[in-house]
Amino acid sequence: MTREASLPTPSQASRAWRLLPPVPAETKEALLRSSCPPFLVPFLYHRGMESAAQAQAFLAPNKVSHDPFLLPGMERAVPRLAEALAQREPIGIFGDFDVDGVTATALLARALGALGATILAYIPHRVQEGHGLNTQAIQHLARQDVRLLITVDCGITAHREIAEATQAGMDTIVTDHHLAPMGAPQALAVVNPQLPGSRYPFPHLSGAGLAWKLAQALYQALGPKAPPLPPDLLALAALSTVADVAPLVNENRSIVRQGLLELAHPRTPGLRALLSTARLRPEAVDTDAIAWALAPRINAAGRMAHASISYHLLMEETEERAAALAALLEQHNRRRQELAEETMAKASALLQTSPDATDPGRTPLLMVGDPSFSPGVTGLVASRLVEEFYRPAVVVSVGPEVSRGSCRSIKEFDIGTALHQAAQQVAGVLRYGGHRQAAGFTIATPQLPALRERLCLLAETSLDLQALRPGMEIDLEVPLRSLPRDAYRTVQLLAPFGEGNPRPVFLSRQVQVLDARAVGADGHHLRLRLRDGPATWDAIAFRQGQRSGDALDVTASTGRSIDIVYSLATDRWGPEETLQLQVLDFRPSH
């Protein structure tokens, strides 16, 4: 059975286009009082702004930095850290192996190192140790005379392991931004804005964002005798905030905005080398560059070898060694791309012979596993399956006794909560955790069918399968000929873009296709030349290379035009930078 006949894909049926409501007259008048460009009014309104004060606060470059001592546990964490510094105790930092964990580890290590601390950083091996604090790490750090252990981006569910650390003579400070489904562990301090009763006004910090707040609180408590908090640490916090898909509003927006300024003038050899191997001009780095170029490279080490490579790159102080580490990351990233493509092809083939292929209308959740799947790319493949089929997806590296799975989801289904619920009812779930749209688990292999059954039931109960299709929210309908040539520069006032602050999306109708051709590796992308009256535009449609015939056939066979949904972007070729449309979807005009 072919994929077209078995599972629904966005390419088979165009996405649902939803034009967001126009701005009410009174709200428009209020927003214009902020002195913002009139062109921005609908975008501000669709991002929750209804008053001049809200618009001014959103557009202003002012810092948003809440008092770190409002965070739960901070009043206990900071004095213990200060004591460790005064007594010259070695401090252990345990971080996860993804971008958030690696950058959080490096951020805190650099912040404490600048105060003279001896740091022993421990990042687990993805395959051999898995997610989260573990006994092996605790024993290793205990042998190094560590008496203070700080977890970053993890630890909130490590009740047993923290008890082991206590028995080994360690005080533990947990800094974690994940939910605490089993309550807070018995650590010396648990710094987490998601805890019940938290007074912190913004609960959506990333792991490295939370590490930044711990460093901020410590430096603040030390007072005049401490040096200034190194500003380059904000670059690491920005990398993590974007990579972890944290909402770019409130304090996160400020962290990323300041971090991008730091990345424009990188102060450390590691960041300079990373930007160089990614072929990025520092001043041109934005959230897209982080998401699609920098974060995958930082992640590649943990996926293909050991995340300590990325950690050491971010800590490196010599240009020569940084260049060598960045080159090694580049090799791992290329291999990661190849392995992800191979695994995706096999996962797609396996799905065609699975029960999911027989009745697409009753496919609430996709789950596929194989012994050949590397845990390093299962999350990437799960994301690709979600994108292709618009269903929650679970991809499992199947072992003889223990298997590891990565889960990704759509906005309509909270996979993190579902996994927690399933873990309470399925025996053999050894470890799990995650967010609303991304999670992971370790399970006894014989229990995989039971877990699949439970997750599918939860998805089927929660989702309207017949109506389920990817949607696309559109900010503004405008004739392409009327789109101002300075529109890109104007909408950049809303940047940085990301989760919670999406790039503005436009709809233009009756657009003529002058040319359409597949470009890129294996023709994955579609390059277009479009016209509306006297206005002509270059455009790119990522991962839509297979639709080149669709675009050309409409014009060639019927003389009709297409309607396009797009955002604004720039294209750089050598020293020149040109404006282009980034086409998200298109369909024949009526």
TORPALUM-453352 format. One line per field, with one value per residue (C-alpha): x, y, z; residue number from 0; residue in three letters. Coordinates in Angstrom, 2 decimals. Each point is the difference from the previous one (the first is absolute). Layout:
% residues N
x c(X  ...) .
y c(Y  ...) .
z c(Z  ...) .
i c(NUM  ...) .
aa c(ala  ...) .
% end
This chain:
% residues 590
x c(0.00  1.41  0.31  -2.45  -2.65  0.64  0.77  -1.10  2.69  -0.13  0.99  -3.13  -2.44  1.00  0.30  -2.91  0.51  -1.40  0.02  0.17  -2.66  0.49  0.95  -3.01  -0.10  0.47  2.95  1.58  -0.26  1.53  2.92  0.74  0.43  3.15  1.59  0.59  0.00  -3.62  1.07  0.75  -3.42  -1.58  3.09  0.09  -3.70  0.37  2.80  -2.20  0.63  -3.07  1.38  2.71  1.85  0.07  1.24  2.70  1.20  0.11  1.91  2.36  3.51  -0.18  1.04  -2.56  1.74  -2.06  1.43  1.76  -0.73  -3.71  0.85  -0.79  3.10  2.26  0.23  1.50  2.10  1.98  1.41  1.15  1.71  1.65  1.21  1.49  1.85  1.31  1.15  1.43  -2.08  -0.06  -3.46  -1.59  -2.36  -2.16  -1.71  -1.99  1.53  -2.22  0.57  -1.82  1.94  3.40  -0.38  -1.37  2.98  2.46  -1.79  0.11  3.56  1.17  -1.90  1.41  3.43  0.20  -0.37  2.90  -1.98  1.35  -2.64  -0.52  -2.55  -1.74  -2.15  -1.33  0.44  -3.27  0.03  1.96  -1.60  -3.09  -1.81  0.22  2.12  1.36  1.93  3.11  0.32  -0.55  2.67  2.45  -0.49  0.19  3.42  1.07  -0.93  -3.05  -2.18  -2.27  -1.81  -2.08  -2.28  -0.92  -2.90  -0.79  -0.41  -3.63  -0.94  3.27  -1.33  1.97  3.23  -0.07  -0.46  3.10  1.92  -1.03  1.21  3.31  0.42  -1.15  -2.35  -2.04  -1.41  -2.49  -0.56  -2.61  -2.74  -2.05  -3.23  0.22  -2.58  1.13  0.64  3.34  2.86  1.65  2.91  1.67  -1.72  -2.29  0.06  -2.88  -2.54  -2.55  -0.34  -3.38  -0.04  2.83  -0.01  2.14  -1.98  1.22  -0.04  1.38  3.77  2.22  2.53  2.81  -2.30  -0.51  3.77  0.40  -2.40  1.97  3.22  -1.74  -1.22  3.44  1.83  -2.65  0.39  3.80  -0.32  2.91  2.66  -1.16  1.03  -2.73  -2.06  1.57  -2.40  1.07  -1.94  -3.18  1.09  -0.17  -3.38  -1.31  1.22  -1.84  -3.20  -0.42  1.15  -2.36  -2.93  -0.75  -2.53  1.74  -2.02  0.65  3.43  0.87  -0.43  2.44  2.50  -0.03  0.15  3.05  1.53  -0.22  1.89  2.71  0.08  0.44  3.34  0.98  2.53  1.07  2.08  -2.59  -2.89  2.19  1.04  -3.57  -1.25  2.90  -0.60  -3.72  0.96  -1.95  0.87  -0.32  -1.96  -2.54  -0.78  -3.69  -2.33  -0.25  3.79  -0.04  -2.80  1.24  3.79  1.46  -2.27  0.28  3.78  0.09  -2.42  1.96  2.72  -2.47  -1.87  3.03  2.75  -0.02  -1.44  3.17  1.49  -2.49  0.50  3.76  -0.45  -2.12  2.59  3.11  2.32  2.41  -0.83  1.92  -1.67  -3.42  0.42  0.87  -3.03  -2.31  1.34  -0.71  -3.54  -0.42  0.95  -2.48  -2.70  0.47  -0.20  -3.06  -1.73  0.82  -1.14  -3.24  -0.83  0.74  -2.11  -2.85  -0.11  -0.12  -2.59  -2.25  0.34  -0.82  -3.11  -1.40  -0.09  -1.24  -3.60  0.02  0.08  -3.29  -2.38  1.38  -3.18  0.64  3.68  0.22  3.72  2.87  2.47  2.85  3.09  2.93  3.29  1.88  -1.30  2.62  -1.27  1.93  -2.43  -3.33  -1.18  0.85  -1.88  -3.00  -0.09  0.10  -2.89  -2.07  0.71  -0.87  -3.09  -1.21  -0.37  1.85  2.95  2.19  3.23  1.71  3.51  -0.84  2.46  0.00  -0.99  -0.44  -1.24  0.15  -2.65  -0.35  -3.43  -1.07  -3.48  -2.37  -1.43  -3.30  1.56  2.16  2.40  1.84  -3.17  -1.11  3.31  -0.29  -3.50  1.07  3.02  -2.28  -1.92  2.67  2.56  3.61  0.26  3.39  0.43  -1.96  -0.50  -0.53  -2.21  -3.34  1.39  3.16  0.75  2.05  0.05  1.93  -2.03  0.39  -0.31  -2.79  -2.23  0.17  -3.32  -1.78  1.44  -1.01  -3.53  -0.33  1.42  -2.24  -3.04  0.87  0.55  -3.23  -1.95  1.52  0.04  -2.71  1.70  -2.30  0.48  3.70  2.09  2.86  -1.14  1.62  -0.89  0.26  0.52  -0.79  -1.40  1.69  0.37  3.57  0.29  -0.87  2.52  2.48  3.60  0.99  -2.48  2.79  1.86  -3.22  -1.06  3.50  -1.02  -2.02  3.03  1.29  -2.45  -0.77  -2.44  -2.61  1.10  -0.19  1.31  -2.84  -1.89  -1.59  -2.53  0.08  -2.44  0.11  3.78  1.52  2.78  2.78  2.30  0.09  2.84  1.20  3.31  2.28  1.18  -2.24  -2.32  -1.53  -0.82  -1.98  1.25  -2.62  -0.17  -3.35  -1.76  -3.00  -0.43  3.28  1.37  2.25  1.39  2.43  -1.34  1.10  -2.21  1.98  -0.63  -2.49  2.22  -2.44  -2.61  1.85  -2.30  -3.08  1.12  0.85  -2.96  -2.52  1.30  1.03  -3.18  -2.71  1.55  -1.19  2.00  0.76  -0.73  3.05  0.53  3.46  2.31  2.77  3.66  3.33  2.29  3.74  2.21  3.58  0.10  -3.49  -3.21  -3.39  -3.56  -2.05  -3.29  0.08  -3.04  -1.64  -2.83  -1.78  -3.09  -1.70  -1.94  -3.77) .
y c(0.00  3.39  2.78  2.15  -2.65  -0.66  3.05  3.61  2.54  3.80  -0.30  -2.04  2.55  3.63  1.26  1.80  3.74  2.17  3.74  1.60  2.60  3.67  2.50  1.67  3.73  1.02  -2.35  1.23  3.57  -0.96  -1.84  2.89  2.22  -2.02  1.67  -3.40  -0.24  -0.48  -3.07  -1.77  0.51  -3.33  -1.95  1.63  -0.70  -3.65  -0.33  1.19  3.74  2.19  3.22  2.52  -0.95  -3.69  0.80  2.33  -2.61  -2.66  2.14  1.66  -1.43  0.33  -2.97  -2.16  -1.60  -1.22  -0.25  -3.41  -0.32  -0.38  -3.46  -2.89  -1.33  2.92  1.21  -3.38  -0.55  3.25  -0.16  -3.59  1.04  2.94  -2.37  -2.36  2.90  1.21  -3.49  -0.72  -3.14  -1.67  0.44  -2.65  1.00  -2.67  0.97  -1.74  -0.80  2.17  3.66  1.26  -2.23  0.61  3.77  0.09  -2.00  2.26  3.17  -0.95  -1.33  3.27  2.09  -1.93  -0.33  3.79  0.05  -2.41  -3.21  -3.42  -1.56  -3.66  -0.20  -3.27  -0.54  -3.55  -2.16  -0.07  -3.77  -1.43  2.12  1.65  3.09  1.26  -0.26  -3.51  -2.09  -0.22  3.78  0.36  -2.57  1.62  3.47  -1.37  -1.47  3.52  1.31  1.91  1.06  2.36  -1.24  2.23  -1.47  2.11  -0.73  -3.18  -1.44  0.76  -3.71  -1.42  -0.81  -3.22  1.38  3.12  -2.23  -1.90  3.28  0.94  -3.37  0.62  3.24  2.46  2.95  0.27  3.11  -0.88  2.58  -1.33  1.61  -3.17  -0.84  -2.03  -2.79  -1.78  3.11  1.59  -2.30  0.22  2.17  2.83  2.41  -0.43  3.03  -0.40  2.64  -2.76  -1.07  0.58  3.25  1.56  3.80  0.39  1.95  -1.96  -3.82  -0.75  0.40  -2.53  -2.08  2.40  2.95  -1.39  -0.51  3.67  1.00  -2.08  1.71  3.37  -0.62  -1.15  3.00  2.30  -1.56  0.26  3.73  2.35  -2.65  -2.01  0.88  0.94  -2.92  -0.94  1.33  -2.65  -2.56  1.42  -1.43  -3.48  0.74  1.19  -3.16  -2.16  2.07  -0.26  -3.62  -1.12  1.77  2.10  2.80  3.19  2.33  1.85  -0.81  -2.55  2.66  2.22  -2.84  -0.89  3.60  0.69  -3.37  0.72  3.24  -2.03  -2.52  2.90  0.67  -3.37  0.34  -3.63  -2.15  -2.76  2.10  1.58  -3.44  -1.30  2.93  -0.42  -3.70  0.72  2.69  2.65  3.66  0.90  3.18  -1.98  -2.62  -0.09  -2.54  -1.93  -0.31  -1.34  -2.48  -1.30  0.42  0.44  -2.18  -3.07  0.22  0.27  -2.93  -2.10  -0.93  -1.55  -1.74  -1.55  -0.14  1.84  3.42  0.87  1.01  2.86  0.90  0.23  2.11  2.52  0.07  0.13  2.99  -0.59  0.65  -3.02  -2.53  1.60  -0.32  -3.69  -0.69  1.90  -2.00  -3.22  1.20  0.67  -3.60  -1.32  2.28  -1.28  -3.58  0.89  1.32  -3.18  -2.29  1.95  -0.39  -3.74  -0.47  2.08  -2.15  -3.19  1.39  0.99  -3.47  -1.67  2.15  -1.35  -3.50  1.06  -0.01  3.79  -0.44  -1.84  2.71  3.56  1.44  -1.99  0.81  2.15  -0.44  -1.44  -2.28  -1.74  -1.74  -2.07  -1.30  1.89  3.40  2.11  1.82  3.00  0.64  -1.42  3.44  1.47  -2.76  0.38  3.72  -0.83  -2.45  2.62  2.46  -2.50  -1.67  2.54  -2.57  -0.42  -2.28  -2.28  -1.47  -2.71  -1.39  -3.59  -1.89  -3.65  0.90  3.78  2.40  3.78  2.10  3.58  1.63  3.05  1.42  2.47  3.02  -1.79  -2.75  0.29  -2.93  0.75  -0.33  -3.04  -1.72  0.70  -1.45  -3.06  -0.58  -0.26  -2.85  -1.90  -2.06  0.22  3.72  0.61  3.70  2.71  3.74  2.88  2.84  0.50  -0.67  -2.01  -2.81  -3.15  -3.24  -3.16  -3.19  -3.74  -1.24  -2.57  2.88  1.98  -1.34  0.92  3.51  0.41  -1.13  2.41  3.01  -0.70  -0.17  3.31  1.62  -1.41  1.28  3.46  0.56  0.46  -2.20  0.76  3.75  -0.20  1.87  2.47  3.58  3.26  3.30  3.05  3.50  2.09  -0.34  2.42  0.15  -0.90  3.11  2.09  -1.57  2.75  -0.70  1.08  -2.46  -2.34  2.75  1.11  -3.45  -0.52  2.43  -2.91  -2.33  -2.27  -2.50  -3.46  -1.87  2.43  2.74  -1.51  1.69  2.00  -1.95  1.52  -1.15  1.26  -1.17  -0.19  -0.27  -1.14  -2.60  0.99  -2.86  -2.92  -2.46  -2.44  0.97  -1.20  -3.48  -2.54  2.82  0.36  3.71  2.03  3.30  2.24  3.19  1.74  3.00  2.14  2.82  1.90  -1.54  -3.08  -1.93  -2.83  -2.68  -3.22  -2.80  -2.24  -3.76  0.45  -0.92  -2.71  2.71  1.71  -1.66  1.14  3.63  -0.03  -2.10  2.47  2.83  -2.00  -2.05  2.42  3.44  0.29  1.32  -1.24  1.31  -0.04  0.08  1.25  1.85  2.44  -0.98  0.90  -2.02  0.48  -0.99  1.09  3.60  0.86  -0.36  0.05  -0.09  -3.09  -1.59  -3.19  -1.87  -2.17  -1.32  0.69  -1.11  0.86  3.26  -0.19) .
z c(0.00  -0.93  2.49  -1.98  0.46  3.66  2.10  -0.42  -0.82  -0.31  -3.66  -0.80  1.34  0.39  3.51  1.61  -0.48  2.77  -0.53  3.43  0.82  -0.91  2.65  1.66  -0.71  3.65  0.44  -3.22  1.24  3.35  -1.60  -2.36  3.07  0.74  -3.07  -1.57  -3.81  -1.13  -1.98  3.32  1.60  -1.06  1.03  3.44  0.48  -0.97  2.56  2.83  -0.01  0.49  1.49  -0.78  3.18  -0.96  -3.49  1.30  2.51  -2.71  -2.49  2.48  0.31  3.78  2.08  1.76  2.96  2.93  3.50  0.12  3.72  -0.82  -1.33  2.36  1.73  -0.89  3.61  0.95  -3.13  0.02  3.58  -0.60  -3.23  1.76  2.73  -2.58  -1.60  3.34  1.02  -3.47  -0.31  -3.41  -1.51  -2.18  -2.81  -1.61  -3.27  -2.69  -3.41  -2.21  -0.91  3.08  2.36  -1.60  -0.15  3.57  1.23  -1.83  1.15  3.67  -0.26  -1.54  2.55  2.97  -1.56  -0.27  3.80  0.43  0.47  -0.90  -2.26  -0.81  -2.79  -0.78  -3.10  -0.45  -3.10  -1.93  -0.69  2.92  2.73  -1.43  1.26  3.54  3.11  0.54  2.52  -2.17  -0.09  3.73  0.80  -2.40  1.50  3.56  -0.79  -1.01  3.49  -1.30  2.90  -1.93  -3.11  -2.27  -2.63  -3.03  -2.35  1.95  3.49  0.79  -0.30  1.39  3.49  0.43  -1.47  2.18  3.04  -1.15  -0.32  3.54  1.30  -1.82  1.99  -2.66  0.24  -3.19  -1.63  -2.71  -2.74  -2.39  -2.05  -0.58  1.80  3.20  -0.47  3.18  2.07  0.77  1.04  3.44  -1.08  1.89  -2.41  -3.00  -2.29  -2.42  -1.10  -0.73  3.64  1.67  1.92  -2.01  0.20  -3.10  -2.61  -3.04  0.11  -3.48  0.34  -1.76  1.94  -0.84  0.67  3.49  0.39  -0.96  2.78  2.53  -1.09  0.12  3.56  1.17  -1.45  1.43  3.47  -0.09  -0.58  -0.76  0.68  -3.01  -3.56  -2.48  -1.27  -3.37  -2.69  -2.54  2.05  -1.54  -3.35  1.55  1.57  -3.37  -1.75  2.52  0.03  -3.77  -0.27  2.78  -1.74  3.07  -0.64  -1.12  2.17  3.24  1.47  -2.67  -2.67  1.86  0.50  -3.69  -1.16  2.19  -0.85  -3.73  0.60  1.71  -2.86  -2.42  1.70  1.50  2.82  0.35  -2.39  0.20  -1.27  -2.69  -1.23  0.08  -2.11  -2.41  -0.68  -0.45  -2.53  1.83  0.19  3.70  -0.67  -2.07  2.67  0.89  1.56  -3.28  -0.10  3.55  -0.71  -3.35  0.12  3.49  2.15  -2.29  0.13  3.79  0.19  -2.49  2.49  2.45  -2.80  -1.70  2.68  3.34  0.85  1.92  -3.37  -0.25  3.66  -0.42  -3.14  1.92  2.80  -2.21  0.37  -2.92  -3.65  -1.30  2.27  -0.54  -3.77  0.36  2.20  -2.35  -2.95  1.91  0.68  -3.71  -0.80  2.56  -1.39  -3.54  1.21  2.08  -3.13  -1.95  2.81  0.47  -3.69  0.10  3.13  -1.39  -3.13  2.05  2.42  -2.92  -1.51  3.32  0.43  -3.26  1.46  3.43  1.24  -0.50  -3.77  -0.24  1.19  -0.13  1.47  3.18  0.38  3.14  0.60  -2.01  1.76  -1.78  1.34  -1.16  1.44  -2.74  1.11  1.76  3.10  -1.30  -2.85  1.19  1.10  -3.39  -1.79  2.30  -0.86  -3.71  0.38  1.82  -2.79  -2.73  1.48  2.57  2.76  3.32  -0.73  2.10  -1.38  2.03  0.04  0.90  2.17  1.06  3.56  0.19  -2.68  -0.28  -1.69  -1.16  -0.25  -1.97  -0.30  -1.58  1.79  0.63  2.13  3.14  -0.40  3.26  2.07  -1.99  0.61  3.73  0.08  -1.98  2.24  3.02  -1.63  -1.94  1.87  -1.09  -0.76  1.59  -0.70  -1.80  -0.27  -2.36  -1.16  -1.70  -3.48  0.70  2.45  0.42  1.93  0.86  0.29  0.38  -3.58  0.62  1.19  -3.26  -1.36  3.23  -0.09  -3.63  0.75  2.91  -1.89  -2.99  2.25  1.63  -3.41  -1.41  2.99  -0.29  -3.77  -2.60  -2.59  -2.92  0.35  0.79  -2.54  0.22  0.26  -0.99  1.63  -2.27  1.35  -3.04  -3.51  -2.38  -3.81  -0.85  -2.14  3.08  2.35  0.95  -0.91  3.52  1.54  1.10  1.83  1.69  1.24  1.38  2.75  1.39  0.13  1.44  -1.44  1.30  2.20  1.35  -2.41  -3.48  -3.09  -1.64  -2.65  -3.11  -2.59  -3.59  -2.65  -3.81  -0.24  -3.30  -0.02  -2.39  0.95  2.44  0.44  2.61  1.61  2.77  0.89  -1.77  -1.08  3.47  -0.38  -2.51  -1.46  -1.57  -2.01  0.56  -1.50  0.84  -2.50  -0.20  3.20  -0.25  2.96  0.60  2.33  1.68  1.31  2.31  -0.13  -2.85  -2.93  -1.06  -0.71  -2.86  -2.51  1.92  -0.15  -3.70  -1.15  1.41  -2.17  -3.06  -0.40  1.09  0.05  3.59  2.89  3.48  3.48  2.28  3.75  0.89  2.35  -0.85  0.00  -1.53  -2.22  0.07  -2.91  0.53  1.23  -1.31  1.97  -1.72  1.24  -0.77  0.92  2.03  -1.32  2.65  -2.16  -3.29  -1.93  -3.30  0.06  -0.31) .
i c(0  1  2  3  4  5  6  7  8  9  10  11  12  13  14  15  16  17  18  19  20  21  22  23  24  25  26  27  28  29  30  31  32  33  34  35  36  37  38  39  40  41  42  43  44  45  46  47  48  49  50  51  52  53  54  55  56  57  58  59  60  61  62  63  64  65  66  67  68  69  70  71  72  73  74  75  76  77  78  79  80  81  82  83  84  85  86  87  88  89  90  91  92  93  94  95  96  97  98  99  100  101  102  103  104  105  106  107  108  109  110  111  112  113  114  115  116  117  118  119  120  121  122  123  124  125  126  127  128  129  130  131  132  133  134  135  136  137  138  139  140  141  142  143  144  145  146  147  148  149  150  151  152  153  154  155  156  157  158  159  160  161  162  163  164  165  166  167  168  169  170  171  172  173  174  175  176  177  178  179  180  181  182  183  184  185  186  187  188  189  190  191  192  193  194  195  196  197  198  199  200  201  202  203  204  205  206  207  208  209  210  211  212  213  214  215  216  217  218  219  220  221  222  223  224  225  226  227  228  229  230  231  232  233  234  235  236  237  238  239  240  241  242  243  244  245  246  247  248  249  250  251  252  253  254  255  256  257  258  259  260  261  262  263  264  265  266  267  268  269  270  271  272  273  274  275  276  277  278  279  280  281  282  283  284  285  286  287  288  289  290  291  292  293  294  295  296  297  298  299  300  301  302  303  304  305  306  307  308  309  310  311  312  313  314  315  316  317  318  319  320  321  322  323  324  325  326  327  328  329  330  331  332  333  334  335  336  337  338  339  340  341  342  343  344  345  346  347  348  349  350  351  352  353  354  355  356  357  358  359  360  361  362  363  364  365  366  367  368  369  370  371  372  373  374  375  376  377  378  379  380  381  382  383  384  385  386  387  388  389  390  391  392  393  394  395  396  397  398  399  400  401  402  403  404  405  406  407  408  409  410  411  412  413  414  415  416  417  418  419  420  421  422  423  424  425  426  427  428  429  430  431  432  433  434  435  436  437  438  439  440  441  442  443  444  445  446  447  448  449  450  451  452  453  454  455  456  457  458  459  460  461  462  463  464  465  466  467  468  469  470  471  472  473  474  475  476  477  478  479  480  481  482  483  484  485  486  487  488  489  490  491  492  493  494  495  496  497  498  499  500  501  502  503  504  505  506  507  508  509  510  511  512  513  514  515  516  517  518  519  520  521  522  523  524  525  526  527  528  529  530  531  532  533  534  535  536  537  538  539  540  541  542  543  544  545  546  547  548  549  550  551  552  553  554  555  556  557  558  559  560  561  562  563  564  565  566  567  568  569  570  571  572  573  574  575  576  577  578  579  580  581  582  583  584  585  586  587  588  589) .
aa c(met  thr  arg  glu  ala  ser  leu  pro  thr  pro  ser  gln  ala  ser  arg  ala  trp  arg  leu  leu  pro  pro  val  pro  ala  glu  thr  lys  glu  ala  leu  leu  arg  ser  ser  cys  pro  pro  phe  leu  val  pro  phe  leu  tyr  his  arg  gly  met  glu  ser  ala  ala  gln  ala  gln  ala  phe  leu  ala  pro  asn  lys  val  ser  his  asp  pro  phe  leu  leu  pro  gly  met  glu  arg  ala  val  pro  arg  leu  ala  glu  ala  leu  ala  gln  arg  glu  pro  ile  gly  ile  phe  gly  asp  phe  asp  val  asp  gly  val  thr  ala  thr  ala  leu  leu  ala  arg  ala  leu  gly  ala  leu  gly  ala  thr  ile  leu  ala  tyr  ile  pro  his  arg  val  gln  glu  gly  his  gly  leu  asn  thr  gln  ala  ile  gln  his  leu  ala  arg  gln  asp  val  arg  leu  leu  ile  thr  val  asp  cys  gly  ile  thr  ala  his  arg  glu  ile  ala  glu  ala  thr  gln  ala  gly  met  asp  thr  ile  val  thr  asp  his  his  leu  ala  pro  met  gly  ala  pro  gln  ala  leu  ala  val  val  asn  pro  gln  leu  pro  gly  ser  arg  tyr  pro  phe  pro  his  leu  ser  gly  ala  gly  leu  ala  trp  lys  leu  ala  gln  ala  leu  tyr  gln  ala  leu  gly  pro  lys  ala  pro  pro  leu  pro  pro  asp  leu  leu  ala  leu  ala  ala  leu  ser  thr  val  ala  asp  val  ala  pro  leu  val  asn  glu  asn  arg  ser  ile  val  arg  gln  gly  leu  leu  glu  leu  ala  his  pro  arg  thr  pro  gly  leu  arg  ala  leu  leu  ser  thr  ala  arg  leu  arg  pro  glu  ala  val  asp  thr  asp  ala  ile  ala  trp  ala  leu  ala  pro  arg  ile  asn  ala  ala  gly  arg  met  ala  his  ala  ser  ile  ser  tyr  his  leu  leu  met  glu  glu  thr  glu  glu  arg  ala  ala  ala  leu  ala  ala  leu  leu  glu  gln  his  asn  arg  arg  arg  gln  glu  leu  ala  glu  glu  thr  met  ala  lys  ala  ser  ala  leu  leu  gln  thr  ser  pro  asp  ala  thr  asp  pro  gly  arg  thr  pro  leu  leu  met  val  gly  asp  pro  ser  phe  ser  pro  gly  val  thr  gly  leu  val  ala  ser  arg  leu  val  glu  glu  phe  tyr  arg  pro  ala  val  val  val  ser  val  gly  pro  glu  val  ser  arg  gly  ser  cys  arg  ser  ile  lys  glu  phe  asp  ile  gly  thr  ala  leu  his  gln  ala  ala  gln  gln  val  ala  gly  val  leu  arg  tyr  gly  gly  his  arg  gln  ala  ala  gly  phe  thr  ile  ala  thr  pro  gln  leu  pro  ala  leu  arg  glu  arg  leu  cys  leu  leu  ala  glu  thr  ser  leu  asp  leu  gln  ala  leu  arg  pro  gly  met  glu  ile  asp  leu  glu  val  pro  leu  arg  ser  leu  pro  arg  asp  ala  tyr  arg  thr  val  gln  leu  leu  ala  pro  phe  gly  glu  gly  asn  pro  arg  pro  val  phe  leu  ser  arg  gln  val  gln  val  leu  asp  ala  arg  ala  val  gly  ala  asp  gly  his  his  leu  arg  leu  arg  leu  arg  asp  gly  pro  ala  thr  trp  asp  ala  ile  ala  phe  arg  gln  gly  gln  arg  ser  gly  asp  ala  leu  asp  val  thr  ala  ser  thr  gly  arg  ser  ile  asp  ile  val  tyr  ser  leu  ala  thr  asp  arg  trp  gly  pro  glu  glu  thr  leu  gln  leu  gln  val  leu  asp  phe  arg  pro  ser  his) .
% end
